[in-house]
Amino acid sequence: MPIAQAVPVAPPALRRPTRPAAEPILLSPPQLTGQEIHRLAATLESGWIAPAGPVPAAFEAALAPVLGLPQVLATASGTAALHLGYRVLGLVPGDEVWTATLTYVATIAPAVQMGARPRFLDVAEESWTLDPNLLERELARAARAGRLPRAVVPVDLFGQSCDLDAITALCDRWGVAVLCDSAESLGATRRGRPAGQGARLAAFSFNGNKIITAGGGGALASDDPALIAEARRLAAQAKEAAPHYQHETTGYSYGLSSILAAVGLAQLGALPARVEARRAIFARYQAGLGDLPGIAFMPEPDWSRGTRWLTALTLDPAAGAPGREAARLALATAGIESRPVWKPMHLQPAFRRAPRAGGAVAAQLFEQGLCLPSGSALGAAQQARVIGILRGLWNA
Ligand SMILES: *Cc1c(COP(=O)(O)O)cnc(C)c1O
């Protein structure tokens, strides 16, 4: 009997009687270059497939000029890179770590797991990233109280660099380290400098939804060779130079597999094209929706050139727009994935008791903000479907 006959068939009432459903449209699916299969074949044939050896090293060497940071460690994930970053900054239980409240949980989760006390700061309306004016006030206050944080962790959100120049200048004044979470913003610049460059450490992600992917993976980068050397030692179980595996401390198994590094190498050359593709998608959304009342796109300050990793916008019902959830559900019904802007960390039950400074800007962006399908392979016809469904909500 053919295997296909063993598959249960939906009863007639559950089958869709009408025209075939249109292809689902995902938020940010990976786009392959066609080179991955060749890189993978060469890697497998070479026998170097562990999370060590020439392929991760080649990926790191290729990343350094793109990041504008000479010291790069490829890691198993962006979260692992952040975890290693916190370790090499010497974070100990009880230390404070300050981050932008508008982010993905991975920014702060490793620090919390290490016993740090998180503190969430609001974002600036002009960039949706950490507000330098608020940071300045809070650092001055913390210095007076003798309670400076171990690290400030700004986040490069949705493809836009934070105002890292202002943030590092403030933190330098008080000797506070900056670990920049650039996981969403590979390829972005501010004042002509790559996202993350200028921070003590910067973390990147090659997860499947990011602008380029290794099928999973990340990187920790710095100007400082000692910090990255220490992260490299910790990423491979903190082995000392001894044949019997001597350990002065404990580490992690956080190296990037050669298999994934091969995929990353095949993707990296496409980064400039991917940035232009995502920016073009953003421009088409702006042209197709920008005239509608109550709609506003994530701003790009004059010092920033982002990647528009995700096109993010706000819908203000008081100004004539549909609610964010109404829009999301209308898209979902048509098989189109969209997602609310990150729920701020200060509103997450996991951080109920964490102190914060401000938060109203981020809370409003969460309430009104929606991220639209932004994959670099999104076709013009697919995008027109998204735009058409959204426009229909204003006519209803
Ligand atoms: C994706 C992401 C990460 C984590 O990256 P993984 O590779 O998924 O571990 C960290 N921070 C932010 C802001 C992210 O968007």
The ligand as a Gaussian input file, in Angstrom:
#p B3LYP/6-31G(d) Opt

LIG

0 1
 C       18.241000      37.252000      18.398000
 C       18.638000      38.079000      19.564000
 C       19.537000      37.615000      20.544000
 C       19.995000      36.198000      20.694000
 O       20.466000      35.553000      19.639000
 P       20.380000      33.941000      19.547000
 O       21.381000      33.686000      18.479000
 O       18.975000      33.616000      19.164000
 O       20.772000      33.374000      20.840000
 C       19.957000      38.481000      21.541000
 N       19.488000      39.725000      21.615000
 C       18.589000      40.206000      20.722000
 C       18.135000      41.613000      20.881000
 C       18.121000      39.401000      19.683000
 O       17.207000      39.864000      18.842000

